């Protein structure tokens, strides 16, 4: 059974998913500077096509501008 949550978001609200996705993508890298495990858990719990954010040229900038989370 898939327990992931399916959000219903508008275009503006979708942009709020970019920072946690950037942190989760960073977490998956071998030499990640932040290693935010909580962001990875949050992104994994949401039923959303995050792949559209993977090609954003500003993803690294979004990662660096977000405040540190709990790990």
mmCIF file of the N, C-alpha and C atoms, coordinates in Angstrom:
data_MODEL
# 
_entry.id   MODEL 
# 
loop_
_atom_site.group_PDB 
_atom_site.id 
_atom_site.type_symbol 
_atom_site.label_atom_id 
_atom_site.label_alt_id 
_atom_site.label_comp_id 
_atom_site.label_asym_id 
_atom_site.label_entity_id 
_atom_site.label_seq_id 
_atom_site.pdbx_PDB_ins_code 
_atom_site.Cartn_x 
_atom_site.Cartn_y 
_atom_site.Cartn_z 
_atom_site.occupancy 
_atom_site.B_iso_or_equiv 
_atom_site.pdbx_formal_charge 
_atom_site.auth_seq_id 
_atom_site.auth_comp_id 
_atom_site.auth_asym_id 
_atom_site.auth_atom_id 
_atom_site.pdbx_PDB_model_num 
ATOM 1   N N  . UNK A 1 1  ? 0.838  -1.179 0.000   1.00 0.00 ? 1  UNK A N  1 
ATOM 2   C CA . UNK A 1 1  ? 0.000  0.000  0.000   1.00 0.00 ? 1  UNK A CA 1 
ATOM 3   C C  . UNK A 1 1  ? 0.887  1.247  0.000   1.00 0.00 ? 1  UNK A C  1 
ATOM 4   N N  . UNK A 1 2  ? 0.542  2.199  -0.822  1.00 0.00 ? 2  UNK A N  1 
ATOM 5   C CA . UNK A 1 2  ? 1.304  3.443  -0.939  1.00 0.00 ? 2  UNK A CA 1 
ATOM 6   C C  . UNK A 1 2  ? 0.717  4.474  0.025   1.00 0.00 ? 2  UNK A C  1 
ATOM 7   N N  . UNK A 1 3  ? 1.498  4.829  1.045   1.00 0.00 ? 3  UNK A N  1 
ATOM 8   C CA . UNK A 1 3  ? 1.024  5.787  2.054   1.00 0.00 ? 3  UNK A CA 1 
ATOM 9   C C  . UNK A 1 3  ? 1.422  7.220  1.741   1.00 0.00 ? 3  UNK A C  1 
ATOM 10  N N  . UNK A 1 4  ? 1.991  7.443  0.561   1.00 0.00 ? 4  UNK A N  1 
ATOM 11  C CA . UNK A 1 4  ? 2.409  8.801  0.212   1.00 0.00 ? 4  UNK A CA 1 
ATOM 12  C C  . UNK A 1 4  ? 1.193  9.701  0.029   1.00 0.00 ? 4  UNK A C  1 
ATOM 13  N N  . UNK A 1 5  ? 1.357  10.966 0.374   1.00 0.00 ? 5  UNK A N  1 
ATOM 14  C CA . UNK A 1 5  ? 0.290  11.956 0.257   1.00 0.00 ? 5  UNK A CA 1 
ATOM 15  C C  . UNK A 1 5  ? 0.310  12.582 -1.135  1.00 0.00 ? 5  UNK A C  1 
ATOM 16  N N  . UNK A 1 6  ? -0.862 12.725 -1.746  1.00 0.00 ? 6  UNK A N  1 
ATOM 17  C CA . UNK A 1 6  ? -1.009 13.338 -3.066  1.00 0.00 ? 6  UNK A CA 1 
ATOM 18  C C  . UNK A 1 6  ? -1.475 14.778 -2.871  1.00 0.00 ? 6  UNK A C  1 
ATOM 19  N N  . UNK A 1 7  ? -0.565 15.753 -3.030  1.00 0.00 ? 7  UNK A N  1 
ATOM 20  C CA . UNK A 1 7  ? -0.972 17.148 -2.821  1.00 0.00 ? 7  UNK A CA 1 
ATOM 21  C C  . UNK A 1 7  ? -1.754 17.691 -4.012  1.00 0.00 ? 7  UNK A C  1 
ATOM 22  N N  . UNK A 1 8  ? -2.645 18.611 -3.727  1.00 0.00 ? 8  UNK A N  1 
ATOM 23  C CA . UNK A 1 8  ? -3.353 19.352 -4.771  1.00 0.00 ? 8  UNK A CA 1 
ATOM 24  C C  . UNK A 1 8  ? -2.850 20.784 -4.672  1.00 0.00 ? 8  UNK A C  1 
ATOM 25  N N  . UNK A 1 9  ? -1.987 21.144 -5.604  1.00 0.00 ? 9  UNK A N  1 
ATOM 26  C CA . UNK A 1 9  ? -1.302 22.428 -5.522  1.00 0.00 ? 9  UNK A CA 1 
ATOM 27  C C  . UNK A 1 9  ? -1.498 23.250 -6.781  1.00 0.00 ? 9  UNK A C  1 
ATOM 28  N N  . UNK A 1 10 ? -1.513 24.558 -6.586  1.00 0.00 ? 10 UNK A N  1 
ATOM 29  C CA . UNK A 1 10 ? -1.482 25.471 -7.709  1.00 0.00 ? 10 UNK A CA 1 
ATOM 30  C C  . UNK A 1 10 ? -0.030 25.698 -8.111  1.00 0.00 ? 10 UNK A C  1 
ATOM 31  N N  . UNK A 1 11 ? 0.172  26.459 -9.152  1.00 0.00 ? 11 UNK A N  1 
ATOM 32  C CA . UNK A 1 11 ? 1.519  26.727 -9.654  1.00 0.00 ? 11 UNK A CA 1 
ATOM 33  C C  . UNK A 1 11 ? 2.396  27.395 -8.605  1.00 0.00 ? 11 UNK A C  1 
ATOM 34  N N  . UNK A 1 12 ? 1.862  28.364 -7.920  1.00 0.00 ? 12 UNK A N  1 
ATOM 35  C CA . UNK A 1 12 ? 2.635  29.079 -6.893  1.00 0.00 ? 12 UNK A CA 1 
ATOM 36  C C  . UNK A 1 12 ? 2.988  28.137 -5.750  1.00 0.00 ? 12 UNK A C  1 
ATOM 37  N N  . UNK A 1 13 ? 2.032  27.337 -5.299  1.00 0.00 ? 13 UNK A N  1 
ATOM 38  C CA . UNK A 1 13 ? 2.272  26.416 -4.196  1.00 0.00 ? 13 UNK A CA 1 
ATOM 39  C C  . UNK A 1 13 ? 3.314  25.357 -4.561  1.00 0.00 ? 13 UNK A C  1 
ATOM 40  N N  . UNK A 1 14 ? 3.340  24.958 -5.828  1.00 0.00 ? 14 UNK A N  1 
ATOM 41  C CA . UNK A 1 14 ? 4.325  23.968 -6.259  1.00 0.00 ? 14 UNK A CA 1 
ATOM 42  C C  . UNK A 1 14 ? 5.752  24.462 -6.054  1.00 0.00 ? 14 UNK A C  1 
ATOM 43  N N  . UNK A 1 15 ? 5.965  25.756 -6.164  1.00 0.00 ? 15 UNK A N  1 
ATOM 44  C CA . UNK A 1 15 ? 7.319  26.281 -5.994  1.00 0.00 ? 15 UNK A CA 1 
ATOM 45  C C  . UNK A 1 15 ? 7.829  26.061 -4.571  1.00 0.00 ? 15 UNK A C  1 
ATOM 46  N N  . UNK A 1 16 ? 6.924  25.879 -3.612  1.00 0.00 ? 16 UNK A N  1 
ATOM 47  C CA . UNK A 1 16 ? 7.347  25.610 -2.236  1.00 0.00 ? 16 UNK A CA 1 
ATOM 48  C C  . UNK A 1 16 ? 7.972  24.227 -2.085  1.00 0.00 ? 16 UNK A C  1 
ATOM 49  N N  . UNK A 1 17 ? 7.783  23.348 -3.068  1.00 0.00 ? 17 UNK A N  1 
ATOM 50  C CA . UNK A 1 17 ? 8.382  22.021 -3.020  1.00 0.00 ? 17 UNK A CA 1 
ATOM 51  C C  . UNK A 1 17 ? 9.831  22.014 -3.521  1.00 0.00 ? 17 UNK A C  1 
ATOM 52  N N  . UNK A 1 18 ? 10.252 23.079 -4.176  1.00 0.00 ? 18 UNK A N  1 
ATOM 53  C CA . UNK A 1 18 ? 11.602 23.111 -4.739  1.00 0.00 ? 18 UNK A CA 1 
ATOM 54  C C  . UNK A 1 18 ? 12.682 23.042 -3.659  1.00 0.00 ? 18 UNK A C  1 
ATOM 55  N N  . UNK A 1 19 ? 12.632 23.852 -2.592  1.00 0.00 ? 19 UNK A N  1 
ATOM 56  C CA . UNK A 1 19 ? 13.703 23.755 -1.586  1.00 0.00 ? 19 UNK A CA 1 
ATOM 57  C C  . UNK A 1 19 ? 13.834 22.376 -0.930  1.00 0.00 ? 19 UNK A C  1 
ATOM 58  N N  . UNK A 1 20 ? 12.729 21.741 -0.478  1.00 0.00 ? 20 UNK A N  1 
ATOM 59  C CA . UNK A 1 20 ? 12.936 20.409 0.110   1.00 0.00 ? 20 UNK A CA 1 
ATOM 60  C C  . UNK A 1 20 ? 13.418 19.386 -0.919  1.00 0.00 ? 20 UNK A C  1 
ATOM 61  N N  . UNK A 1 21 ? 12.970 19.529 -2.183  1.00 0.00 ? 21 UNK A N  1 
ATOM 62  C CA . UNK A 1 21 ? 13.469 18.612 -3.205  1.00 0.00 ? 21 UNK A CA 1 
ATOM 63  C C  . UNK A 1 21 ? 14.968 18.819 -3.416  1.00 0.00 ? 21 UNK A C  1 
ATOM 64  N N  . UNK A 1 22 ? 15.417 20.062 -3.451  1.00 0.00 ? 22 UNK A N  1 
ATOM 65  C CA . UNK A 1 22 ? 16.848 20.347 -3.635  1.00 0.00 ? 22 UNK A CA 1 
ATOM 66  C C  . UNK A 1 22 ? 17.657 19.735 -2.503  1.00 0.00 ? 22 UNK A C  1 
ATOM 67  N N  . UNK A 1 23 ? 17.158 19.837 -1.277  1.00 0.00 ? 23 UNK A N  1 
ATOM 68  C CA . UNK A 1 23 ? 17.864 19.270 -0.127  1.00 0.00 ? 23 UNK A CA 1 
ATOM 69  C C  . UNK A 1 23 ? 17.869 17.740 -0.183  1.00 0.00 ? 23 UNK A C  1 
ATOM 70  N N  . UNK A 1 24 ? 16.753 17.154 -0.639  1.00 0.00 ? 24 UNK A N  1 
ATOM 71  C CA . UNK A 1 24 ? 16.683 15.698 -0.760  1.00 0.00 ? 24 UNK A CA 1 
ATOM 72  C C  . UNK A 1 24 ? 17.614 15.204 -1.861  1.00 0.00 ? 24 UNK A C  1 
ATOM 73  N N  . UNK A 1 25 ? 17.649 15.914 -2.975  1.00 0.00 ? 25 UNK A N  1 
ATOM 74  C CA . UNK A 1 25 ? 18.545 15.542 -4.071  1.00 0.00 ? 25 UNK A CA 1 
ATOM 75  C C  . UNK A 1 25 ? 19.999 15.637 -3.613  1.00 0.00 ? 25 UNK A C  1 
ATOM 76  N N  . UNK A 1 26 ? 20.309 16.649 -2.825  1.00 0.00 ? 26 UNK A N  1 
ATOM 77  C CA . UNK A 1 26 ? 21.650 16.801 -2.269  1.00 0.00 ? 26 UNK A CA 1 
ATOM 78  C C  . UNK A 1 26 ? 21.971 15.627 -1.349  1.00 0.00 ? 26 UNK A C  1 
ATOM 79  N N  . UNK A 1 27 ? 21.012 15.213 -0.554  1.00 0.00 ? 27 UNK A N  1 
ATOM 80  C CA . UNK A 1 27 ? 21.206 14.115 0.395   1.00 0.00 ? 27 UNK A CA 1 
ATOM 81  C C  . UNK A 1 27 ? 21.631 12.833 -0.320  1.00 0.00 ? 27 UNK A C  1 
ATOM 82  N N  . UNK A 1 28 ? 21.125 12.627 -1.525  1.00 0.00 ? 28 UNK A N  1 
ATOM 83  C CA . UNK A 1 28 ? 21.415 11.402 -2.280  1.00 0.00 ? 28 UNK A CA 1 
ATOM 84  C C  . UNK A 1 28 ? 22.806 11.394 -2.916  1.00 0.00 ? 28 UNK A C  1 
ATOM 85  N N  . UNK A 1 29 ? 23.468 12.523 -2.938  1.00 0.00 ? 29 UNK A N  1 
ATOM 86  C CA . UNK A 1 29 ? 24.805 12.592 -3.543  1.00 0.00 ? 29 UNK A CA 1 
ATOM 87  C C  . UNK A 1 29 ? 25.850 12.009 -2.600  1.00 0.00 ? 29 UNK A C  1 
ATOM 88  N N  . UNK A 1 30 ? 26.885 11.437 -3.183  1.00 0.00 ? 30 UNK A N  1 
ATOM 89  C CA . UNK A 1 30 ? 27.938 10.808 -2.381  1.00 0.00 ? 30 UNK A CA 1 
ATOM 90  C C  . UNK A 1 30 ? 28.667 11.817 -1.487  1.00 0.00 ? 30 UNK A C  1 
ATOM 91  N N  . UNK A 1 31 ? 28.988 12.962 -2.025  1.00 0.00 ? 31 UNK A N  1 
ATOM 92  C CA . UNK A 1 31 ? 29.712 13.989 -1.266  1.00 0.00 ? 31 UNK A CA 1 
ATOM 93  C C  . UNK A 1 31 ? 28.824 15.218 -1.081  1.00 0.00 ? 31 UNK A C  1 
ATOM 94  N N  . UNK A 1 32 ? 27.679 15.016 -0.481  1.00 0.00 ? 32 UNK A N  1 
ATOM 95  C CA . UNK A 1 32 ? 26.705 16.090 -0.292  1.00 0.00 ? 32 UNK A CA 1 
ATOM 96  C C  . UNK A 1 32 ? 27.166 17.056 0.790   1.00 0.00 ? 32 UNK A C  1 
ATOM 97  N N  . UNK A 1 33 ? 27.042 18.355 0.531   1.00 0.00 ? 33 UNK A N  1 
ATOM 98  C CA . UNK A 1 33 ? 27.467 19.321 1.538   1.00 0.00 ? 33 UNK A CA 1 
ATOM 99  C C  . UNK A 1 33 ? 26.513 19.423 2.735   1.00 0.00 ? 33 UNK A C  1 
ATOM 100 N N  . UNK A 1 34 ? 25.212 19.133 2.555   1.00 0.00 ? 34 UNK A N  1 
ATOM 101 C CA . UNK A 1 34 ? 24.263 19.341 3.650   1.00 0.00 ? 34 UNK A CA 1 
ATOM 102 C C  . UNK A 1 34 ? 23.787 18.059 4.326   1.00 0.00 ? 34 UNK A C  1 
ATOM 103 N N  . UNK A 1 35 ? 23.531 17.022 3.556   1.00 0.00 ? 35 UNK A N  1 
ATOM 104 C CA . UNK A 1 35 ? 23.069 15.737 4.093   1.00 0.00 ? 35 UNK A CA 1 
ATOM 105 C C  . UNK A 1 35 ? 21.816 15.880 4.965   1.00 0.00 ? 35 UNK A C  1 
ATOM 106 N N  . UNK A 1 36 ? 20.736 16.404 4.405   1.00 0.00 ? 36 UNK A N  1 
ATOM 107 C CA . UNK A 1 36 ? 19.490 16.622 5.134   1.00 0.00 ? 36 UNK A CA 1 
ATOM 108 C C  . UNK A 1 36 ? 18.577 15.394 4.987   1.00 0.00 ? 36 UNK A C  1 
ATOM 109 N N  . UNK A 1 37 ? 18.668 14.485 5.943   1.00 0.00 ? 37 UNK A N  1 
ATOM 110 C CA . UNK A 1 37 ? 17.883 13.252 5.908   1.00 0.00 ? 37 UNK A CA 1 
ATOM 111 C C  . UNK A 1 37 ? 16.389 13.531 6.039   1.00 0.00 ? 37 UNK A C  1 
ATOM 112 N N  . UNK A 1 38 ? 16.030 14.554 6.803   1.00 0.00 ? 38 UNK A N  1 
ATOM 113 C CA . UNK A 1 38 ? 14.617 14.886 6.972   1.00 0.00 ? 38 UNK A CA 1 
ATOM 114 C C  . UNK A 1 38 ? 13.991 15.316 5.649   1.00 0.00 ? 38 UNK A C  1 
ATOM 115 N N  . UNK A 1 39 ? 14.710 16.093 4.863   1.00 0.00 ? 39 UNK A N  1 
ATOM 116 C CA . UNK A 1 39 ? 14.198 16.499 3.548   1.00 0.00 ? 39 UNK A CA 1 
ATOM 117 C C  . UNK A 1 39 ? 13.955 15.274 2.674   1.00 0.00 ? 39 UNK A C  1 
ATOM 118 N N  . UNK A 1 40 ? 14.852 14.311 2.728   1.00 0.00 ? 40 UNK A N  1 
ATOM 119 C CA . UNK A 1 40 ? 14.680 13.071 1.952   1.00 0.00 ? 40 UNK A CA 1 
ATOM 120 C C  . UNK A 1 40 ? 13.413 12.339 2.402   1.00 0.00 ? 40 UNK A C  1 
ATOM 121 N N  . UNK A 1 41 ? 13.173 12.264 3.699   1.00 0.00 ? 41 UNK A N  1 
ATOM 122 C CA . UNK A 1 41 ? 11.964 11.607 4.215   1.00 0.00 ? 41 UNK A CA 1 
ATOM 123 C C  . UNK A 1 41 ? 10.702 12.340 3.768   1.00 0.00 ? 41 UNK A C  1 
ATOM 124 N N  . UNK A 1 42 ? 10.734 13.652 3.835   1.00 0.00 ? 42 UNK A N  1 
ATOM 125 C CA . UNK A 1 42 ? 9.564  14.448 3.452   1.00 0.00 ? 42 UNK A CA 1 
ATOM 126 C C  . UNK A 1 42 ? 9.252  14.261 1.971   1.00 0.00 ? 42 UNK A C  1 
ATOM 127 N N  . UNK A 1 43 ? 10.252 14.381 1.123   1.00 0.00 ? 43 UNK A N  1 
ATOM 128 C CA . UNK A 1 43 ? 10.048 14.235 -0.319  1.00 0.00 ? 43 UNK A CA 1 
ATOM 129 C C  . UNK A 1 43 ? 9.560  12.820 -0.648  1.00 0.00 ? 43 UNK A C  1 
ATOM 130 N N  . UNK A 1 44 ? 10.104 11.826 0.031   1.00 0.00 ? 44 UNK A N  1 
ATOM 131 C CA . UNK A 1 44 ? 9.686  10.440 -0.214  1.00 0.00 ? 44 UNK A CA 1 
ATOM 132 C C  . UNK A 1 44 ? 8.241  10.201 0.211   1.00 0.00 ? 44 UNK A C  1 
ATOM 133 N N  . UNK A 1 45 ? 7.721  11.017 1.131   1.00 0.00 ? 45 UNK A N  1 
ATOM 134 C CA . UNK A 1 45 ? 6.360  10.822 1.630   1.00 0.00 ? 45 UNK A CA 1 
ATOM 135 C C  . UNK A 1 45 ? 5.303  11.513 0.773   1.00 0.00 ? 45 UNK A C  1 
ATOM 136 N N  . UNK A 1 46 ? 5.726  12.258 -0.242  1.00 0.00 ? 46 UNK A N  1 
ATOM 137 C CA . UNK A 1 46 ? 4.792  13.007 -1.083  1.00 0.00 ? 46 UNK A CA 1 
ATOM 138 C C  . UNK A 1 46 ? 4.700  12.361 -2.463  1.00 0.00 ? 46 UNK A C  1 
ATOM 139 N N  . UNK A 1 47 ? 3.489  12.096 -2.908  1.00 0.00 ? 47 UNK A N  1 
ATOM 140 C CA . UNK A 1 47 ? 3.237  11.526 -4.228  1.00 0.00 ? 47 UNK A CA 1 
ATOM 141 C C  . UNK A 1 47 ? 3.199  12.675 -5.236  1.00 0.00 ? 47 UNK A C  1 
ATOM 142 N N  . UNK A 1 48 ? 4.351  13.008 -5.759  1.00 0.00 ? 48 UNK A N  1 
ATOM 143 C CA . UNK A 1 48 ? 4.477  14.147 -6.666  1.00 0.00 ? 48 UNK A CA 1 
ATOM 144 C C  . UNK A 1 48 ? 5.609  13.870 -7.638  1.00 0.00 ? 48 UNK A C  1 
ATOM 145 N N  . UNK A 1 49 ? 5.498  14.360 -8.850  1.00 0.00 ? 49 UNK A N  1 
ATOM 146 C CA . UNK A 1 49 ? 6.544  14.177 -9.856  1.00 0.00 ? 49 UNK A CA 1 
ATOM 147 C C  . UNK A 1 49 ? 7.632  15.235 -9.665  1.00 0.00 ? 49 UNK A C  1 
ATOM 148 N N  . UNK A 1 50 ? 8.576  14.950 -8.793  1.00 0.00 ? 50 UNK A N  1 
ATOM 149 C CA . UNK A 1 50 ? 9.658  15.887 -8.512  1.00 0.00 ? 50 UNK A CA 1 
ATOM 150 C C  . UNK A 1 50 ? 10.671 15.949 -9.653  1.00 0.00 ? 50 UNK A C  1 
ATOM 151 N N  . UNK A 1 51 ? 10.594 15.025 -10.593 1.00 0.00 ? 51 UNK A N  1 
ATOM 152 C CA . UNK A 1 51 ? 11.528 15.000 -11.709 1.00 0.00 ? 51 UNK A CA 1 
ATOM 153 C C  . UNK A 1 51 ? 11.545 16.283 -12.519 1.00 0.00 ? 51 UNK A C  1 
ATOM 154 N N  . UNK A 1 52 ? 10.449 16.989 -12.523 1.00 0.00 ? 52 UNK A N  1 
ATOM 155 C CA . UNK A 1 52 ? 10.401 18.252 -13.279 1.00 0.00 ? 52 UNK A CA 1 
ATOM 156 C C  . UNK A 1 52 ? 11.321 19.298 -12.677 1.00 0.00 ? 52 UNK A C  1 
ATOM 157 N N  . UNK A 1 53 ? 11.642 19.175 -11.368 1.00 0.00 ? 53 UNK A N  1 
ATOM 158 C CA . UNK A 1 53 ? 12.551 20.109 -10.726 1.00 0.00 ? 53 UNK A CA 1 
ATOM 159 C C  . UNK A 1 53 ? 14.020 19.737 -10.965 1.00 0.00 ? 53 UNK A C  1 
ATOM 160 N N  . UNK A 1 54 ? 14.282 18.496 -11.312 1.00 0.00 ? 54 UNK A N  1 
ATOM 161 C CA . UNK A 1 54 ? 15.659 18.012 -11.457 1.00 0.00 ? 54 UNK A CA 1 
ATOM 162 C C  . UNK A 1 54 ? 16.424 18.760 -12.541 1.00 0.00 ? 54 UNK A C  1 
ATOM 163 N N  . UNK A 1 55 ? 15.721 19.315 -13.491 1.00 0.00 ? 55 UNK A N  1 
ATOM 164 C CA . UNK A 1 55 ? 16.383 19.995 -14.611 1.00 0.00 ? 55 UNK A CA 1 
ATOM 165 C C  . UNK A 1 55 ? 16.501 21.504 -14.406 1.00 0.00 ? 55 UNK A C  1 
ATOM 166 N N  . UNK A 1 56 ? 16.069 21.993 -13.254 1.00 0.00 ? 56 UNK A N  1 
ATOM 167 C CA . UNK A 1 56 ? 16.144 23.431 -13.006 1.00 0.00 ? 56 UNK A CA 1 
ATOM 168 C C  . UNK A 1 56 ? 17.601 23.879 -12.861 1.00 0.00 ? 56 UNK A C  1 
ATOM 169 N N  . UNK A 1 57 ? 18.009 24.874 -13.630 1.00 0.00 ? 57 UNK A N  1 
ATOM 170 C CA . UNK A 1 57 ? 19.392 25.346 -13.506 1.00 0.00 ? 57 UNK A CA 1 
ATOM 171 C C  . UNK A 1 57 ? 19.657 26.012 -12.159 1.00 0.00 ? 57 UNK A C  1 
ATOM 172 N N  . UNK A 1 58 ? 18.607 26.465 -11.496 1.00 0.00 ? 58 UNK A N  1 
ATOM 173 C CA . UNK A 1 58 ? 18.769 27.173 -10.220 1.00 0.00 ? 58 UNK A CA 1 
ATOM 174 C C  . UNK A 1 58 ? 18.603 26.256 -9.007  1.00 0.00 ? 58 UNK A C  1 
ATOM 175 N N  . UNK A 1 59 ? 18.597 24.933 -9.215  1.00 0.00 ? 59 UNK A N  1 
ATOM 176 C CA . UNK A 1 59 ? 18.381 24.009 -8.107  1.00 0.00 ? 59 UNK A CA 1 
ATOM 177 C C  . UNK A 1 59 ? 19.473 24.145 -7.044  1.00 0.00 ? 59 UNK A C  1 
ATOM 178 N N  . UNK A 1 60 ? 20.709 24.316 -7.442  1.00 0.00 ? 60 UNK A N  1 
ATOM 179 C CA . UNK A 1 60 ? 21.794 24.508 -6.475  1.00 0.00 ? 60 UNK A CA 1 
ATOM 180 C C  . UNK A 1 60 ? 21.592 25.802 -5.701  1.00 0.00 ? 60 UNK A C  1 
ATOM 181 N N  . UNK A 1 61 ? 21.161 26.840 -6.356  1.00 0.00 ? 61 UNK A N  1 
ATOM 182 C CA . UNK A 1 61 ? 20.886 28.099 -5.673  1.00 0.00 ? 61 UNK A CA 1 
ATOM 183 C C  . UNK A 1 61 ? 19.768 27.945 -4.664  1.00 0.00 ? 61 UNK A C  1 
ATOM 184 N N  . UNK A 1 62 ? 18.737 27.214 -5.013  1.00 0.00 ? 62 UNK A N  1 
ATOM 185 C CA . UNK A 1 62 ? 17.642 26.967 -4.073  1.00 0.00 ? 62 UNK A CA 1 
ATOM 186 C C  . UNK A 1 62 ? 18.143 26.185 -2.871  1.00 0.00 ? 62 UNK A C  1 
ATOM 187 N N  . UNK A 1 63 ? 19.026 25.248 -3.112  1.00 0.00 ? 63 UNK A N  1 
ATOM 188 C CA . UNK A 1 63 ? 19.606 24.461 -2.035  1.00 0.00 ? 63 UNK A CA 1 
ATOM 189 C C  . UNK A 1 63 ? 20.392 25.347 -1.077  1.00 0.00 ? 63 UNK A C  1 
ATOM 190 N N  . UNK A 1 64 ? 21.208 26.217 -1.610  1.00 0.00 ? 64 UNK A N  1 
ATOM 191 C CA . UNK A 1 64 ? 22.071 27.038 -0.773  1.00 0.00 ? 64 UNK A CA 1 
ATOM 192 C C  . UNK A 1 64 ? 21.322 28.150 -0.054  1.00 0.00 ? 64 UNK A C  1 
ATOM 193 N N  . UNK A 1 65 ? 20.170 28.570 -0.566  1.00 0.00 ? 65 UNK A N  1 
ATOM 194 C CA . UNK A 1 65 ? 19.411 29.655 0.065   1.00 0.00 ? 65 UNK A CA 1 
ATOM 195 C C  . UNK A 1 65 ? 18.476 29.162 1.166   1.00 0.00 ? 65 UNK A C  1 
ATOM 196 N N  . UNK A 1 66 ? 18.195 27.878 1.223   1.00 0.00 ? 66 UNK A N  1 
ATOM 197 C CA . UNK A 1 66 ? 17.253 27.393 2.231   1.00 0.00 ? 66 UNK A CA 1 
ATOM 198 C C  . UNK A 1 66 ? 17.939 27.280 3.584   1.00 0.00 ? 66 UNK A C  1 
ATOM 199 N N  . UNK A 1 67 ? 17.221 27.644 4.631   1.00 0.00 ? 67 UNK A N  1 
ATOM 200 C CA . UNK A 1 67 ? 17.830 27.551 5.966   1.00 0.00 ? 67 UNK A CA 1 
ATOM 201 C C  . UNK A 1 67 ? 18.044 26.100 6.358   1.00 0.00 ? 67 UNK A C  1 
ATOM 202 N N  . UNK A 1 68 ? 18.984 25.844 7.239   1.00 0.00 ? 68 UNK A N  1 
ATOM 203 C CA . UNK A 1 68 ? 19.245 24.462 7.647   1.00 0.00 ? 68 UNK A CA 1 
ATOM 204 C C  . UNK A 1 68 ? 18.039 23.871 8.358   1.00 0.00 ? 68 UNK A C  1 
ATOM 205 N N  . UNK A 1 69 ? 17.801 22.594 8.121   1.00 0.00 ? 69 UNK A N  1 
ATOM 206 C CA . UNK A 1 69 ? 16.718 21.881 8.785   1.00 0.00 ? 69 UNK A CA 1 
ATOM 207 C C  . UNK A 1 69 ? 17.295 20.966 9.847   1.00 0.00 ? 69 UNK A C  1 
ATOM 208 N N  . UNK A 1 70 ? 16.428 20.287 10.523  1.00 0.00 ? 70 UNK A N  1 
ATOM 209 C CA . UNK A 1 70 ? 16.882 19.308 11.506  1.00 0.00 ? 70 UNK A CA 1 
ATOM 210 C C  . UNK A 1 70 ? 17.322 18.053 10.790  1.00 0.00 ? 70 UNK A C  1 
ATOM 211 N N  . UNK A 1 71 ? 18.388 17.469 11.209  1.00 0.00 ? 71 UNK A N  1 
ATOM 212 C CA . UNK A 1 71 ? 18.841 16.205 10.623  1.00 0.00 ? 71 UNK A CA 1 
ATOM 213 C C  . UNK A 1 71 ? 18.960 15.163 11.688  1.00 0.00 ? 71 UNK A C  1 
# 
